[in-house]
């Protein structure tokens, strides 16, 4: 009995160490598409929506990545300041093509012209602040529905020094924007939207974690796909709290890409915008959910309305 009592502290210490290690191993990076901001804007300007996101990230000392649609800057040049806001706070910016074009609907050459046209302002801000903007986030996560198109685009990106910006946790956070604006401050509606938003994102994270275990045998670094819209700007504090309670540590985009899992070859060719984990699953002939990231709950669908 005395011997067992002496061993108890050691056992407890080992359990605590294992728990701490598990928490440290759960890493996530937050990424935001469609900067400076995604429409509909409602009563807010693009910079106001962006600053809501940036203030919440700063409060929690989180470094994120934002992907820019430069057509929005040509339509409204003063919003260039949003890019400055992000980089001066230590966040990474990348290219989402000039006008958020879908590779499935264009030739490889036309798509690559949009990539080139989408880096004018990024080039300017990167020269002043010395950061690498050569990360491409494929709009709709479509990377080519034919093998020839996929190879041509990938080859050109590599020659241009670009890396693909993967996603492991898809969400439809943008679907909540219009409903939030139409709530017009009705707190009961906003509370229901918040609950539906958090439940939706958590369901997508559950799938990504489960699929990661099946495909990689572990929970790889997660990269969450969000959008710079009013709903995510409003609910980001609660989303961060949810992720922290699940034991996640927030890391930067370059640190996330350093996970060796992202060097895993994947050869999926097709029309679907799959997460990186599902692209690897498809390559290995493993099952995957083609609708990962979509809102499936009927109550939430009624809440957010038609797409």
N, C-alpha and C positions, 0 to 999 in steps of 0.2 A: 504493500500500500504506500509506504514512504517513497519507494522507488518510483511508483506511478505518479505520485504528487510532484516529485522532482522533475519528472519528464513533462508534466503538463505545460509549464511556461514555455518549454522548447517547442512543443506542439503548437501552442497558441501563436508563438512567434513565427513559426513556419507558415501557418495559415494566413496570418496577417501579411507576411511577405508575399505569399502567392497572390493574395487579393490585391495588394499594391501593384505587383507586377502586371496583373491582368488589366488593371485600370490604366497603367502607363502604356500598355500595348494597344489600347483602344485610342486610335488617333483619327482625327477628321480635319478636313480643310473645307471651309465654306467658299463657294464661288458664286458670283452674281453675273448673270447674263444681261445683255441689252442695256448697257450703260450708254448715255447718262441716266436714262430712266425709261421704264416701259409704260406705254399708254394702256388704258386711259389714266390720265393724271388727276382728274377731278379738280379739287380746289388747290392742288399743290403744284409747284414748279418742279422741274427735274432736279434742281439743286436742293430743294427742300427735302424731296424724297431721298436723294443721295445722302444728305447730311444726317437724316434720321438713322440711316444704316451706319454711317461712319461713327456717329456718336455712340451707338450701342456697341459697335466693335471696339472702340477705344476704351469704353468703360470696362470691358472684359479683357483688354489687352490681346485682342485677336487680330492676326494678320490674315487677310483674305485675298482673293483675286477677283478682278472685274474684267468683263469682256465687252469691248466697245463696238458699237454700230456707228460708224463715222458719218453716215448719211444724216443722222440726227444732229450732228454738229454743223453740217452745211446748212441744214434747215433753220438752225437757231445758234449762230456762232458764239454768242455769249456763254453758252453752256460748256464751252471748252474748259471753263474754270473747274468743272466737276472732275476732269481728268487730273488737274493740278491738286485738287482736294485729296484724291485717292493716293497719289504717289507721295505727296508730302507727309502723309500719315503712315507711309511704309508699306502700302499694299501694292500688289503686282497688277499690271494691266496687260491684257492680251487682245487679240484681233478676232472679231466675230464676223468678218467680211464687211464690205462697205454698207450693204443694205440688207444684211441678214438673209442672204439668198440660200435657197435649198439646192444642194448639189444634185439631188435626184432630178431636178427640173432643168439643169443646165449642162452644157458640155464641160469637159475638164478645163478647156482654155478660157471659157467665159467665167467659170467659177474662180479660176486663178487670177483673172483680171480684177474680180471683186476683192480678192485677198490683197492684191497689190494696192488697190485704191483704198482699202480699209486701214492702211498703215501711215497715212500722211500725218495726221495729228499725233498718233502714237510715236512716230519717229521724232517729231518736234519735242514732245514732252520728255521722251527718253534721253535725248541729247542733253537736256538741261539737268535731269535728275539721275542720269547714269543707271538705268535699269534695262533689263532685257524684256522687250515686249513680244518677242517672237514665239508666242504660244497661240495656236489657232483652236478656237472652239467652233467645231462644225455646227452651223445652225440646224436645229432640230436633231442634232447628233447623227445626221445622215452623212455617211462617209463614202458613198458610192454604191449604186445598185448594179453596176457591172464591174467585172474584175479589171478591165482595161481602164475605166475611168478612175477607179480607186488607185491603181498603180501609178497612173499618170500624175494624179494630184499628190499622192504621197511622195513620189520622186521629186517633184518640183518644190514641195514644202521642205524636204530635207536639203535640197540644193540651196534653198533660200535661208537655211539656218533655223527653220521652224520646227517646233515640237507640237504634237497633237495634245490638246488639253482634254484629258479623259474625264468621264463622270462615272461614279459607281452608285450613287444614290440619286435616282431621277425623282423629280417631284412635279406636280402641276400647281405650284404655288401661285402662278400668275392667274389662275382661274378665279382666285378670290378677290382680285383687284376691283372688278366692276361691282361685285356685290357689296364690297366695303364702301365704295363711293355712293352707291345707291341707298345704303343704310342711312345716310345723312345724319350721322351721329346718334342714331337710335342704339342705346347701350345694350339692350336685350338682343338685338340682331347682331351687333358687333361681338357680343359674348359668344353667341352661337357660332359665328364665323371663326372666332379664335379657337374654339373647341374643335370645330371641324378641320381647321387648318392644321392644328397640332396633331390630331388623330391621323390625318392623311399623311403628314410627313413621317410620323412614327411608323405607320404601316409600311412605307417605302423603305425605311431604315431596317425594319425587321426583315423584309425580303432580302435586302442587300447583305445583311449579316449572315442570314441563313444560306444564301446562294454563294457567298464567299467561302463559307465552310465546305460546301459541296465541291466547289471548283478548285479552291486553293488549299483546303484543309486547315484554314485559319481565317481569322478576321483581318483582312488586309487593311491598309490605310484607306479610309473612306473619303471620297470627294463628292460633296453634296452640290447638286444642281439647283440653284435658286435664281430668281430674277430680281432686278432692281425696280420693284413695283411697290405701290403703297401698302399692300397687304403684308408683304414680307418686312417692309420697313416698320410697320406698326407692331407686328407679332414677333419680331426678331428676338427681343428680350426673353420672351417665354420659350422660344425655340432653343436658345442657348441654354436656358435653365434645364430644359428637357434633356439635351445632349449631355450636360454636365452630370445630371442625375444618373444617366446611363454609363457614366464612367469615362466619357470621352475627353481627351486632351486635344486642344486646338493647335494646329500647326500651319505653317505657311505653305503656299502652293509649291515652291521649289522643294521644300522638305517632304511634302507628300509624294512628289514624283520620284524622290530618291528611294521609295519602297521598291525593292527588287521585283515585286509582283508586276509592276507596270512595264517591266522589260519582257514579260511573257508574250511570245508570239501569238497573234490572233489574225485570222484570215477571213473573217466573216464578210461576205459580199451579199448585199440585198437591200431592199427598200426601207428596212426598219431602223429606227434610231435607238439602237441598243446601248445599254450601259457597258462599260469596259468589262465588267465581270461576266455579263451575258454574252459579249462578243467572244470571250475566251471559252465560255461554255459551248457556244455554237461551234467553235473551232474544234473542240474536243468531242463533239457529238453528244453533249450532255443537254438535258432539258433546261428550258428557260421560259420565263413569262414574257411574251411579246408585248404585253400591256403594262409592264412594270412602269410606274410613274404616273399612270392615269388614275383619276378619281373613279372608284368603283362603288363606293357606298351610296345607296340611293338617296338617303337623307342629305348627304353632303352635296350630291348632284342637284337636288332640288334647291338647296340653299344658294349655290353659286350660279345656277341658271345655265343656259346653253352656252356652248363655247363660241 
